Amino acid sequence: MDIKEFRELSPKELDEKLASLRQKLFELSRQRAVGQIEHPDELHYVRKDIAKAETVKRERALHLHEEAK
């Protein structure tokens, strides 16, 4: 997902998306540990999406994004 897409989500949707991304990261990490992962590069993308979601949450907490408009 692009960071713009994360910014368009409501706070509740953002929290749900973040929870699902963390669950997906856990599953991918488990698969990697037992050697069953099909797409190892997907770990990278999931971690990046988690970072983007956390950035949007922090921006909202500090009211940074609204001021930039």
C-alpha positions in Angstrom: 0.0 0.0 0.0 1.0 3.6 -0.6 1.2 6.0 2.3 -1.6 8.0 0.7 -3.9 5.0 1.0 -3.0 4.7 4.7 -3.8 8.3 5.3 -7.3 7.8 3.7 -8.2 5.2 6.3 -10.2 6.1 9.4 -8.4 5.5 12.7 -10.3 2.3 13.3 -9.6 1.0 9.9 -5.9 1.9 10.3 -5.7 0.0 13.6 -7.4 -3.0 11.9 -5.0 -2.9 9.0 -2.1 -2.6 11.3 -3.2 -5.7 13.3 -3.7 -7.7 10.1 -0.2 -6.7 8.9 1.4 -7.7 12.1 -0.5 -11.1 12.0 0.7 -11.5 8.4 4.3 -10.7 9.5 4.1 -13.3 12.3 2.9 -15.9 9.8 5.6 -15.1 7.3 8.2 -15.2 10.0 7.0 -18.6 11.2 7.0 -19.9 7.6 10.6 -18.7 7.1 11.7 -20.4 10.3 10.5 -23.8 9.2 11.6 -23.2 5.6 8.1 -23.1 4.0 8.0 -19.5 2.8 7.2 -19.1 -0.9 8.0 -15.4 -1.3 10.8 -14.3 1.1 10.7 -10.8 -0.2 7.2 -10.4 1.0 8.6 -10.0 4.6 10.3 -6.8 3.4 7.1 -5.4 2.0 5.0 -6.2 5.1 7.5 -4.6 7.4 7.5 -1.5 5.2 3.7 -1.3 5.3 3.7 -1.6 9.1 6.2 1.3 9.2 4.0 3.4 6.9 0.9 2.7 9.1 2.8 3.5 12.3 4.0 6.8 10.7 0.4 7.8 9.8 -0.7 7.0 13.4 2.2 9.1 14.8 1.4 12.0 12.4 -2.2 11.9 13.5 -1.2 11.9 17.2 1.0 14.9 16.6 -1.4 16.6 14.2 1.3 17.0 11.6 -0.4 15.9 8.4 -3.4 18.3 8.9 -1.1 21.3 9.3 0.8 20.4 6.1 -2.4 20.8 4.0 
